[in-house]
């Protein structure tokens, strides 16, 4: 049975751009590597895969793995919260305004509008990273 969540993996089109985006939001690169060969082919179920990944950590220790497939590129996706599959990643931010400014400066965009939950404890918005991957920003309101 599952003992822990190890990391969340995201396929991106441009690893350098995505690393800059997530570093700009406060994640830190822990490791980076390019891989190919029989082991990778077996694990991911693709023939002749050539990929590069970077693992980034959040201040709380959570890991995000960004993966660029050099051998099997996919077309860009448009951000849709209702699409089947991994819906989004949520990040707690210190300042909503600062985080939104960073998202837009780094090539991301707003998907929704900042809204406060009915109890008034959280300000929340969906954004998209440069690949259209949805990220949720959550600012916890002081009591």
MDAnalysis code that builds the backbone (N, CA, C; Angstrom):
import MDAnalysis as mda
import numpy as np

u = mda.Universe.empty(429, n_residues=143, atom_resindex=np.repeat(np.arange(143), 3), trajectory=True)
u.add_TopologyAttr("name", ["N", "CA", "C"] * 143)
u.add_TopologyAttr("resid", np.arange(1, 144))
u.add_TopologyAttr("resname", ["UNK", "UNK", "UNK", "UNK", "UNK", "UNK", "UNK", "UNK", "UNK", "UNK", "UNK", "UNK", "UNK", "UNK", "UNK", "UNK", "UNK", "UNK", "UNK", "UNK", "UNK", "UNK", "UNK", "UNK", "UNK", "UNK", "UNK", "UNK", "UNK", "UNK", "UNK", "UNK", "UNK", "UNK", "UNK", "UNK", "UNK", "UNK", "UNK", "UNK", "UNK", "UNK", "UNK", "UNK", "UNK", "UNK", "UNK", "UNK", "UNK", "UNK", "UNK", "UNK", "UNK", "UNK", "UNK", "UNK", "UNK", "UNK", "UNK", "UNK", "UNK", "UNK", "UNK", "UNK", "UNK", "UNK", "UNK", "UNK", "UNK", "UNK", "UNK", "UNK", "UNK", "UNK", "UNK", "UNK", "UNK", "UNK", "UNK", "UNK", "UNK", "UNK", "UNK", "UNK", "UNK", "UNK", "UNK", "UNK", "UNK", "UNK", "UNK", "UNK", "UNK", "UNK", "UNK", "UNK", "UNK", "UNK", "UNK", "UNK", "UNK", "UNK", "UNK", "UNK", "UNK", "UNK", "UNK", "UNK", "UNK", "UNK", "UNK", "UNK", "UNK", "UNK", "UNK", "UNK", "UNK", "UNK", "UNK", "UNK", "UNK", "UNK", "UNK", "UNK", "UNK", "UNK", "UNK", "UNK", "UNK", "UNK", "UNK", "UNK", "UNK", "UNK", "UNK", "UNK", "UNK", "UNK", "UNK", "UNK", "UNK", "UNK", "UNK"])
u.atoms.positions = np.array([
    [0.825, -1.209, 0.000],
    [0.000, 0.000, 0.000],
    [0.861, 1.261, 0.000],
    [0.254, 2.355, -0.354],
    [0.975, 3.631, -0.442],
    [1.474, 4.053, 0.932],
    [2.738, 4.464, 0.961],
    [3.341, 4.963, 2.196],
    [3.461, 6.483, 2.208],
    [3.612, 7.083, 1.023],
    [3.776, 8.539, 0.935],
    [3.585, 8.975, -0.515],
    [3.311, 10.241, -0.704],
    [3.320, 10.817, -2.047],
    [4.760, 11.241, -2.311],
    [5.365, 10.681, -3.357],
    [6.784, 10.926, -3.646],
    [6.999, 12.250, -4.381],
    [6.256, 12.478, -5.450],
    [6.326, 13.734, -6.191],
    [5.152, 13.801, -7.157],
    [4.932, 14.972, -7.714],
    [3.949, 15.169, -8.771],
    [4.719, 15.453, -10.051],
    [4.429, 14.695, -11.109],
    [5.143, 14.857, -12.375],
    [4.307, 15.597, -13.399],
    [4.928, 16.552, -14.082],
    [4.261, 17.343, -15.110],
    [5.083, 17.302, -16.384],
    [4.457, 16.978, -17.506],
    [5.142, 17.014, -18.796],
    [5.058, 18.439, -19.331],
    [6.209, 18.978, -19.707],
    [6.296, 20.346, -20.211],
    [6.953, 20.345, -21.591],
    [6.741, 21.397, -22.357],
    [7.328, 21.483, -23.702],
    [8.737, 22.046, -23.691],
    [9.049, 22.921, -22.739],
    [10.359, 23.568, -22.670],
    [10.810, 23.552, -21.212],
    [11.703, 22.626, -20.887],
    [12.111, 22.436, -19.494],
    [12.748, 23.696, -18.920],
    [13.611, 24.349, -19.672],
    [14.265, 25.558, -19.156],
    [13.241, 26.628, -18.802],
    [12.267, 26.848, -19.678],
    [11.225, 27.851, -19.422],
    [10.411, 27.479, -18.184],
    [10.053, 26.202, -18.070],
    [9.236, 25.767, -16.939],
    [10.008, 25.834, -15.630],
    [11.291, 25.490, -15.659],
    [12.110, 25.616, -14.449],
    [12.149, 27.078, -14.013],
    [12.372, 28.001, -14.948],
    [12.376, 29.435, -14.606],
    [11.035, 29.859, -14.003],
    [9.928, 29.370, -14.587],
    [8.597, 29.726, -14.095],
    [8.425, 29.283, -12.643],
    [8.677, 28.013, -12.360],
    [8.444, 27.501, -11.011],
    [9.479, 28.000, -10.005],
    [10.717, 28.249, -10.451],
    [11.690, 28.891, -9.559],
    [11.217, 30.297, -9.209],
    [10.655, 31.002, -10.181],
    [10.149, 32.344, -9.943],
    [9.014, 32.386, -8.944],
    [8.318, 31.256, -8.792],
    [7.237, 31.170, -7.801],
    [7.732, 30.650, -6.458],
    [9.022, 30.313, -6.363],
    [9.578, 29.929, -5.068],
    [10.020, 28.491, -4.922],
    [9.875, 27.657, -5.975],
    [10.395, 26.295, -5.887],
    [11.893, 26.325, -6.168],
    [12.604, 25.289, -5.696],
    [14.059, 25.235, -5.839],
    [14.475, 23.924, -6.491],
    [15.318, 24.004, -7.529],
    [15.786, 22.802, -8.229],
    [16.653, 21.968, -7.292],
    [16.309, 20.685, -7.172],
    [17.076, 19.747, -6.357],
    [17.946, 18.838, -7.219],
    [17.464, 18.500, -8.416],
    [18.206, 17.606, -9.311],
    [17.701, 17.816, -10.726],
    [18.579, 17.498, -11.686],
    [18.199, 17.618, -13.098],
    [19.021, 16.595, -13.874],
    [18.362, 15.927, -14.859],
    [19.060, 14.866, -15.585],
    [18.381, 14.592, -16.921],
    [19.182, 14.182, -17.914],
    [18.649, 13.708, -19.195],
    [18.823, 12.196, -19.210],
    [17.760, 11.475, -19.627],
    [17.798, 10.015, -19.598],
    [17.196, 9.418, -20.863],
    [17.715, 8.251, -21.222],
    [17.172, 7.445, -22.310],
    [17.665, 6.025, -22.090],
    [17.176, 5.100, -22.916],
    [17.649, 3.728, -22.819],
    [16.577, 2.762, -22.365],
    [16.988, 1.504, -22.205],
    [16.060, 0.408, -21.916],
    [15.285, 0.621, -20.614],
    [15.953, 1.110, -19.576],
    [15.280, 1.314, -18.289],
    [14.132, 2.316, -18.435],
    [14.408, 3.475, -19.024],
    [13.376, 4.503, -19.195],
    [12.260, 3.988, -20.093],
    [12.611, 3.326, -21.200],
    [11.592, 2.769, -22.099],
    [10.665, 1.823, -21.345],
    [11.244, 0.978, -20.493],
    [10.447, 0.005, -19.739],
    [9.521, 0.697, -18.748],
    [10.040, 1.679, -18.023],
    [9.247, 2.354, -16.993],
    [8.062, 3.095, -17.599],
    [8.291, 3.864, -18.669],
    [7.230, 4.733, -19.190],
    [6.427, 4.121, -20.325],
    [6.885, 2.992, -20.857],
    [6.120, 2.310, -21.895],
    [6.205, 2.944, -23.268],
    [7.274, 3.665, -23.551],
    [7.508, 4.250, -24.874],
    [8.826, 3.711, -25.420],
    [8.889, 3.512, -26.726],
    [10.126, 3.052, -27.363],
    [11.020, 4.246, -27.698],
    [12.299, 4.076, -27.473],
    [13.302, 5.086, -27.836],
    [13.026, 6.452, -27.207],
    [12.625, 6.437, -25.958],
    [12.348, 7.692, -25.256],
    [13.651, 8.424, -24.940],
    [13.603, 9.717, -25.087],
    [14.710, 10.602, -24.730],
    [14.070, 11.745, -23.968],
    [14.321, 11.805, -22.674],
    [13.662, 12.806, -21.844],
    [14.657, 13.479, -20.929],
    [14.244, 14.625, -20.435],
    [15.032, 15.376, -19.469],
    [14.083, 15.806, -18.368],
    [14.535, 15.690, -17.123],
    [13.673, 16.056, -16.005],
    [14.410, 16.954, -15.021],
    [13.613, 17.682, -14.249],
    [14.123, 18.476, -13.137],
    [13.168, 18.269, -11.973],
    [13.728, 18.011, -10.796],
    [12.915, 17.906, -9.584],
    [13.103, 19.191, -8.791],
    [11.969, 19.804, -8.446],
    [11.983, 21.048, -7.689],
    [11.249, 20.840, -6.373],
    [11.736, 21.483, -5.320],
    [11.090, 21.332, -4.018],
    [10.459, 22.645, -3.575],
    [9.358, 22.495, -2.867],
    [8.682, 23.627, -2.241],
    [9.268, 23.803, -0.840],
    [9.056, 24.954, -0.217],
    [9.585, 25.157, 1.129],
    [9.130, 24.096, 2.140],
    [7.959, 23.473, 1.908],
    [7.480, 22.441, 2.838],
    [8.020, 21.052, 2.505],
    [8.857, 20.941, 1.459],
    [9.446, 19.657, 1.091],
    [8.734, 18.923, -0.031],
    [7.562, 19.375, -0.442],
    [6.846, 18.720, -1.542],
    [7.677, 18.833, -2.818],
    [7.666, 17.769, -3.637],
    [8.453, 17.747, -4.869],
    [7.571, 17.785, -6.106],
    [8.003, 18.562, -7.087],
    [7.378, 18.619, -8.404],
    [8.447, 18.202, -9.405],
    [8.110, 17.231, -10.270],
    [9.035, 16.795, -11.310],
    [8.537, 17.310, -12.651],
    [9.361, 18.092, -13.324],
    [9.051, 18.604, -14.655],
    [9.789, 17.731, -15.655],
    [9.085, 17.256, -16.696],
    [9.679, 16.339, -17.668],
    [9.458, 16.876, -19.074],
    [10.543, 16.962, -19.843],
    [10.441, 17.317, -21.260],
    [10.843, 16.101, -22.076],
    [9.938, 15.660, -22.956],
    [10.233, 14.552, -23.869],
    [10.831, 15.134, -25.144],
    [12.116, 14.867, -25.376],
    [12.761, 15.329, -26.605],
    [12.356, 14.441, -27.781],
    [11.970, 13.199, -27.491],
    [11.673, 12.225, -28.544],
    [10.194, 12.092, -28.884],
    [9.310, 12.461, -28.018],
    [7.876, 12.264, -28.229],
    [7.112, 13.546, -27.875],
    [7.327, 14.639, -28.603],
    [6.648, 15.891, -28.250],
    [5.139, 15.807, -28.485],
    [4.404, 16.478, -27.651],
    [2.945, 16.547, -27.764],
    [2.544, 17.986, -28.055],
    [1.406, 18.188, -28.691],
    [0.946, 19.560, -28.936],
    [0.547, 20.231, -27.626],
    [0.559, 21.558, -27.597],
    [0.150, 22.265, -26.385],
    [-1.299, 21.972, -26.033],
    [-1.621, 22.086, -24.764],
    [-3.001, 21.901, -24.315],
    [-3.543, 23.231, -23.845],
    [-4.849, 23.351, -23.901],
    [-5.455, 24.567, -23.375],
    [-5.965, 24.264, -21.976],
    [-5.807, 25.213, -21.054],
    [-6.199, 24.960, -19.674],
    [-7.711, 24.827, -19.534],
    [-8.145, 23.690, -19.026],
    [-9.562, 23.458, -18.747],
    [-9.661, 22.725, -17.425],
    [-10.279, 23.330, -16.459],
    [-10.384, 22.730, -15.136],
    [-11.192, 21.442, -15.150],
    [-12.064, 21.251, -16.136],
    [-12.950, 20.082, -16.156],
    [-12.379, 18.910, -16.944],
    [-11.192, 19.045, -17.529],
    [-10.603, 17.968, -18.334],
    [-10.243, 16.775, -17.454],
    [-10.456, 15.564, -17.988],
    [-10.102, 14.355, -17.240],
    [-8.595, 14.290, -17.064],
    [-8.170, 13.698, -15.971],
    [-6.743, 13.577, -15.685],
    [-6.383, 14.449, -14.503],
    [-5.127, 14.761, -14.397],
    [-4.657, 15.619, -13.311],
    [-5.233, 17.014, -13.520],
    [-6.025, 17.465, -12.596],
    [-6.723, 18.740, -12.746],
    [-5.809, 19.937, -12.499],
    [-5.122, 19.944, -11.367],
    [-4.313, 21.104, -11.019],
    [-3.415, 20.791, -9.828],
    [-2.453, 21.676, -9.588],
    [-1.656, 21.667, -8.365],
    [-1.994, 22.944, -7.625],
    [-2.085, 22.870, -6.314],
    [-2.393, 24.052, -5.518],
    [-1.176, 24.442, -4.686],
    [-0.911, 25.742, -4.655],
    [0.193, 26.284, -3.877],
    [-0.346, 27.319, -2.901],
    [0.085, 27.244, -1.656],
    [-0.210, 28.289, -0.686],
    [0.794, 29.412, -0.917],
    [0.294, 30.638, -1.039],
    [1.170, 31.787, -1.290],
    [1.052, 32.796, -0.153],
    [2.122, 33.530, 0.061],
    [2.146, 34.547, 1.109],
    [1.300, 35.759, 0.706],
    [1.433, 36.170, -0.564],
    [0.725, 37.348, -1.066],
    [0.133, 37.026, -2.434],
    [-1.175, 37.120, -2.555],
    [-1.843, 36.833, -3.821],
    [-1.360, 37.790, -4.911],
    [-1.268, 39.065, -4.587],
    [-0.867, 40.052, -5.584],
    [0.550, 39.769, -6.086],
    [1.464, 39.477, -5.174],
    [2.848, 39.169, -5.539],
    [2.909, 37.906, -6.408],
    [2.144, 36.892, -6.040],
    [2.144, 35.633, -6.796],
    [1.567, 35.833, -8.197],
    [0.474, 36.583, -8.312],
    [-0.127, 36.833, -9.627],
    [0.809, 37.646, -10.523],
    [1.477, 38.611, -9.947],
    [2.445, 39.395, -10.715],
    [3.550, 38.479, -11.243],
    [4.036, 37.568, -10.399],
    [5.085, 36.631, -10.812],
    [4.582, 35.690, -11.902],
    [3.381, 35.142, -11.731],
    [2.812, 34.228, -12.733],
    [2.793, 34.903, -14.103],
    [2.271, 36.113, -14.166],
    [2.142, 36.809, -15.443],
    [3.501, 37.236, -15.998],
    [4.407, 37.690, -15.153],
    [5.743, 38.088, -15.591],
    [6.511, 36.899, -16.164],
    [6.292, 35.709, -15.593],
    [7.021, 34.504, -15.990],
    [6.364, 33.749, -17.143],
    [5.305, 34.314, -17.731],
    [4.700, 33.694, -18.909],
    [3.444, 32.901, -18.649],
    [2.948, 32.917, -17.424],
    [1.690, 32.254, -17.107],
    [0.527, 33.212, -17.314],
    [-0.671, 32.759, -16.972],
    [-1.852, 33.601, -17.160],
    [-2.916, 33.253, -16.123],
    [-3.849, 34.167, -15.959],
    [-4.999, 33.923, -15.089],
    [-6.032, 33.129, -15.874],
    [-6.630, 32.133, -15.223],
    [-7.720, 31.369, -15.827],
    [-9.044, 31.879, -15.264],
    [-9.077, 32.134, -13.973],
    [-10.271, 32.633, -13.308],
    [-10.002, 33.985, -12.675],
    [-10.807, 34.301, -11.667],
    [-10.670, 35.550, -10.931],
    [-10.421, 35.233, -9.470],
    [-9.742, 36.117, -8.782],
    [-9.521, 35.936, -7.349],
    [-10.872, 35.997, -6.650],
    [-11.141, 34.989, -5.830],
    [-12.397, 34.935, -5.076],
    [-12.084, 34.520, -3.642],
    [-12.883, 35.018, -2.723],
    [-12.741, 34.654, -1.315],
    [-13.803, 33.625, -0.978],
    [-13.383, 32.536, -0.307],
    [-14.347, 31.490, 0.044],
    [-15.382, 32.043, 1.031],
    [-16.584, 31.427, 1.088],
    [-17.659, 31.958, 1.937],
    [-17.288, 32.173, 3.405],
    [-16.468, 31.304, 4.022],
    [-16.095, 31.628, 5.403],
    [-15.109, 32.792, 5.505],
    [-14.534, 33.217, 4.369],
    [-13.595, 34.330, 4.385],
    [-12.188, 33.959, 4.810],
    [-11.845, 32.678, 4.719],
    [-10.524, 32.225, 5.187],
    [-9.470, 32.150, 4.094],
    [-9.891, 32.073, 2.830],
    [-8.935, 31.888, 1.738],
    [-9.300, 32.741, 0.530],
    [-8.287, 33.340, -0.094],
    [-8.434, 33.962, -1.412],
    [-7.831, 32.975, -2.401],
    [-8.558, 32.681, -3.482],
    [-8.177, 31.588, -4.376],
    [-8.351, 32.011, -5.833],
    [-7.465, 31.508, -6.702],
    [-7.599, 31.710, -8.150],
    [-6.915, 30.560, -8.879],
    [-7.461, 30.194, -10.026],
    [-6.789, 29.269, -10.945],
    [-5.995, 30.102, -11.947],
    [-4.759, 29.662, -12.199],
    [-3.895, 30.251, -13.217],
    [-3.398, 29.122, -14.105],
    [-2.670, 29.466, -15.148],
    [-2.045, 28.461, -16.006],
    [-0.570, 28.791, -16.141],
    [0.258, 27.750, -16.129],
    [1.684, 27.960, -16.366],
    [1.901, 28.111, -17.873],
    [3.122, 28.315, -18.344],
    [3.333, 28.530, -19.781],
    [2.900, 27.368, -20.678],
    [2.736, 26.161, -20.117],
    [2.268, 25.013, -20.893],
    [0.768, 24.801, -20.779],
    [0.072, 25.679, -20.060],
    [-1.364, 25.525, -19.888],
    [-1.739, 24.622, -18.729],
    [-0.760, 24.213, -17.916],
    [-1.040, 23.383, -16.741],
    [-1.651, 24.279, -15.676],
    [-2.781, 23.861, -15.139],
    [-3.491, 24.694, -14.170],
    [-2.828, 24.602, -12.805],
    [-2.587, 25.775, -12.229],
    [-2.114, 25.864, -10.851],
    [-3.112, 26.719, -10.078],
    [-3.354, 26.332, -8.862],
    [-4.255, 27.075, -7.981],
    [-3.403, 27.819, -6.968],
    [-3.652, 29.101, -6.821],
    [-2.969, 29.898, -5.812],
    [-3.944, 30.146, -4.674],
    [-3.489, 29.904, -3.448],
    [-4.336, 30.063, -2.268],
    [-3.604, 30.943, -1.261],
    [-4.232, 32.050, -0.897],
    [-3.696, 32.920, 0.143],
    [-4.575, 32.746, 1.373],
    [-3.975, 32.317, 2.477],
    [-4.711, 32.117, 3.725],
    [-4.854, 33.474, 4.408],
    [-6.093, 33.829, 4.760],
    [-6.362, 35.106, 5.414],
    [-6.079, 34.990, 6.902],
    [-5.483, 36.024, 7.461],
    [-5.209, 36.000, 8.900],
    [-6.512, 36.123, 9.670],
    [-6.538, 35.482, 10.813],
    [-7.767, 35.440, 11.621],
    [-8.053, 36.733, 12.312],
])
